[in-house]
């Protein structure tokens, strides 16, 4: 039976960072990278932002055939069904088993299930995979109206794209604000006005929603007592760690795969990184750059370079309806806020002991990398005014 030095399961940013680090640190190692999609691993955050323009199958690929060949990385398109930690063996949906010396699970997340009683599944789609978005693009000429459920980053970005191609869009959420996970009410209200000014019907604080059929075979969704007709429903109600494989393999899980500070799972020689990992403080991350960082750390530990994971302050950024938003809310409870506005640029900076510990910014996207640097280095206010004058 074939034995690989390292096997990485998952084609997202954590998987890519793991593979890249393994080959950089140990060029002669045999590395197998497994993806259950139908294309080269790609930047998942790009796909729903290109509904209007469309995209080719390999447009957002992180690697290509030449990169795989030149780096001696084998890419396998298949789904791992089970891990046998005692035998260090993987079972697959299609091919025969394989053995590993070290295994990194980077299976990411999966969409939360939208439960509206009676709503036919063929009316619901997600924007999680490239295939999801390709289907939306393909069917768009036949669809006039969309209901997007979930006003997080993904939902707002998708609404932006559908409006651009002339569709009627209703965006709803159970929360009182859009992007509630990342924005304060002040910044949410700025974005909400922009969303509505661009023709999206925004309905928040939704607690009652139901699906009904009429006697003349028409269908509608009742939202807070208002009967509304839609051709398609897009669910962007969030994600949960994709722990199906781990559960099938008796690897300890809670919300995610339980890992220690070295990203080691409950079984020997198996690591977990990215959205699927649950850290000792009980958190799961769910952001691209956080997953990328964890993928690197998992690989270093897999090759024997003991490296503790530090959860760094990664930011959310999005550009929608012609506006740019950047967010890193403070983790500390005690802080001072400095609010500054100049023309259309708005920013709230959070300081603890005169060190930058949080930031919300609107419409200063050209300097986003400098803002990120300021957060990582915890600049003082005087340095921000010098390096990032508004």
N, C-alpha and C positions, 0 to 999 in steps of 0.2 A: 504494500500500500504506500502511496506517495505521502511523504512527510515534509512539511514546510517549516522553516525556522519560525516564520511569523505569518499569521493570518489576520487580516483586518476585515471585519464585517461592517459594511455600511459605506455608501458613496457620498456622504455629505462632507462638511468642512472638517469634522473631527476625524473621519476616516482618511481624508486626503492628507491632513497634517500628520497623522500617524505614519502613513506610508512614506511621505516625504522625509520625515525625521529618521525613520528606520533605515532608509537608503543612504541618507547623508552620514549617519553615524556608523553604519555597517554595510558598505557597498556590496560586499560579497554574500550577504545573507539572501536566502530565498524568501521572497515576499509574495503572498497571494492576497489580492484585494477582491472582495466579493460585493457585488451590487445586484439588487433584485429588480433594477429597472432595465430599460431597453436601449441604453445609450451610455456614452462615457459619463462618469460622474460630473455633475455640473453645479453651478452656483444657484441654489434653489431660490435665493432671495431675488433673483432677476426675473423670474418667469412671469409673475402676475403684473409686473411693471411694464410688460411688453405685449399686452393684449392688443392695444391699438396698432402697434407697428408690426406685430407678428415676429416670428423667429424661426430660423432653421434648426434642425435637430441637434446640431453640435455647436450652436452659437455661444452657449454659456459654459462649455466644457472646461473643466479645470486641467485636463490632460488630453493628449491625443495619442494616436498609435505610435508615433515616433518617440514620444516621451516614455511610454511604457517599454518600448523595445530598448531604448538607450539606457534606461535605468534598471532594466532586467526585472520588471514588475509584471506579474501575471494578473490579468483582470478576468474574473469569472462572473458571467451573468447567470445567477441562480439564486435560490432562496434556501438559506440554512434552516432546517426544520428542528434540529436538536443538537445539543452539545453533550458529549459524554466526557465529563471532566476526568474520570478515572482512566479512560483509555486515551485521553487527549485526541478525541475523534469527533468529526462533524458529519452529520447526516444531511442530505440535500433533497430538495423536491424532485430534481431531475437526475442528477448524476450520482455516481457511487460515492462512498465515504472518503474522507481525507483526514490525515493526522496533522497536528500542529505541535510545536514546542511551546510557543507563546501565542496567546489569542487576545485580540483587542476587539471588544464589542462597541461599535459606534452606530447603532441602528437608529439613532435619532428619536424623533417623535412621530406620532400619528394623530390625525384629526379627531377631536372629540365628536361623538355621535350626536347628530341633531335628531331630537325626538319630538316630532309633532304627530300626534295620532292620526293615522289615515293618510298622511302625505306620501304620495308615491315616490319611491326611491329614484325613479327615472327623472323626476323633476328637480332633484337635489344634486349639486356637484360641489367640489372643493377646488381650491387653487393651490394644493400642496405639492403636486408633482407636475412635471412638464406635460405629461399626458393629460392631466386634468385641464390645464390651460389650453393645450392644443384643441381639445374638444370644445371648449368655450369659443375659441376663435372660429373653428369650423362651423359651429351651429349659429353663430352670431347673426348672419344674414336672415335667419328665420325667427329670431327672437326680438321682440319689441321691448319687453319690460322685465326687469330683474328685481328680485328681492334679495338683498344681502343681509344676512343675519350675523351680527357681530361687528361692532364699530371699533375694533382694534386697528393696528397698523395695516394688517393684510386686507381688512374690509374696506378701509378708507382708500388704500392704494388701488384696489379693484374697482371701487366706485369711480375713482378718477379716470381710469382707463375706459370704462364702459360709457361714461359721459362723453369722452373724447370721440367715440365712434357713434355718437348720436342716440344712445339708448336711454330709455326711461328707467331711473334707478331710485329705489327706496332703500334706505339704509337704517336698520333698527338695532337697538341694543337694550339689554336689561338694565344697564348702568345709567347714571344721570349725565355722564360725560363721555366723549369720544376719547380713545387712547388713554383710558383711565389708569391703566397700569403704569404709564410713563409720564403723563402730563398732570400738572396741577389744574384746578378749575380755571385759573386765569388763562393758561395756554390752551386748554381744551376749548374754552369759549371763543378764543381767536380762531381756532381751526374750524369750529362748528359754523361760524359765520361764513367762512370761506367755502365750506362744503355746500351750504345752503345757497350762497350767491352763485354757485356754479350749477344750480338746477337739481341737486339731489334733494329728495324729500327725506329729512332726517327725523326719526322718531326714537326718543330715548325713554328710559324708565318703563320699558315694556315688560309687563308681567303676565299678560293674557294674550295668548296667540293660539289659533285653532285653524284646522283645515276643514273645508266643507264642500260638498257638491250640491248643485241645484238640480231641479227637475229637468231642465233642458240640457243637462250634461256639461254645463259650465262649472268651473271650479274656482274657488276663491279662498283667500286666507283672511281670517278675521283677526285684526290687530287692534286690541283695546276697543272692540266694538265697531271698528271701521272695516267694512268689507272691501278688500282690495284684490284685483285680479293680476296674476303674474304668469309669465311664460316659463320662467326658470327661477330657482332658488339657489343661491350660493351661500354655503355655510362657512363662516370664518369665526367660529365660536371658540377657537383656541385649540391647544394640543396637549397631549399627555405623552410621557415617555413610552417608547415602543418596547415594552418589556416582555412581549409574547415569547420570544425565543428563550430568554432567561428563565421565565416561569416554567416553560416546558423542559428545562434542563436542570431544575432544582438549584438555581442560583438565587441567593436571597435578594428579595426585592421589597420595597415599600411602594412609594409612588414611582420611583425609579430603581435601577439596580444599585444596591447599597455598596458604596466603595469607601475605602479609607483615604487618608491624605495622600497616598501614593497611587490612587485610582485602582487599587487592587480590589477585586470582588471577593465574595465569600469562598471562592474555590481557587485553588492554586493555579498560577500561570494564566489566569483569565483576568483581564482588565476591562474597564468600561470608561468611556469618555464621551463628552458632549451632552446633548439633550437627554440621553437615556440614563445618565448617571445621577444618583442622589448622593450628595456629599454629607460628611459627618455632621454638619450643622443643619441638615434636613432640607437644604435647598436643591432645586434643579434650576438650570440656567435658562436655556431656550433662546440664546442669541448667537449669531454666527461667529463673532470674534471670541466669545467665551468657549464655544465648541472647538474652534481652531486651536486655542491655547491648551485646552485639555488633551486634544489629540497628540500634541507634541509631548506633553508631560507623560502621558500614558506610554508612548513609544520609548522615551528615555528610561522609564522604569522597566519596561519589558526587556530592554537590552542590558539591564543591570546597573544603570546610572541612577541611583536612588535620588529622586527629585520630588520634594513636597509640592503639592499644588497650592498656589495662592490664588484665591478668587479675586482677580483684578477688576477695577471699575470700568467695565465695558459700557458703551453708550448705545442708545437707540437713535437712529437717524432715518428720516424719510423725506421724500420730496413729492408733494401732492398738490394738484391744482395751482401750480406755479409758486408754491411756498415751500420753504425748507424748515424742518424741525429737528432739533437735536436735544436729547435728554439724558441726564444721569442724575437721578434723584439722590439726595444724601442718605447715607446709612446711619449717621449719627442723629441722635434726638435733639442735641443742642447745637444751634447754629444761628448765624446772622445772615439775613438776606439783603443783597444789594441789587436793586432793580434799576435798569438803564434802558432808555429808548432813544433811538435816533432814526427819523423817517420811518421806514418799515421794519427796521431791526429792533427786536425786543429781546432782552436777556435778563434772567434772574440768576444771580450767583450766590451760592451757599458757602459760608465760611465758618470754620471751627478753629479757634485760636489763630485767626488770620490766615488760615490755609484753605484753599479751595477744595471743598468736599462734595460739591454738587453743582449742576448747571442745567438750566433750560434756556434754549436759544431759538429764536425764529428769524429766518431770512438772513443769515450770515454764513451760508453754506460754503463759500469759497475759503473760509478760514477754519473749517471744521477740524482739520488735522491739528491745527494749533490749539484749538479748544481741548481736543483729546490729550495733547501733550501737557497742557496746563492742569488738567485733572489728574493725570498720572503723576505729575511732579508736585501737585498741590501748591500751585503758585499763590503768592500773596497778592492782595488787591493792587498794590502799587505796581507790581510787575505786569499784571493783566492790563492796567491802564497804559503801560509803556509798550507792551508787545501786541495788545489787542485793543487799541483805542477805538471807541465807538463814535 
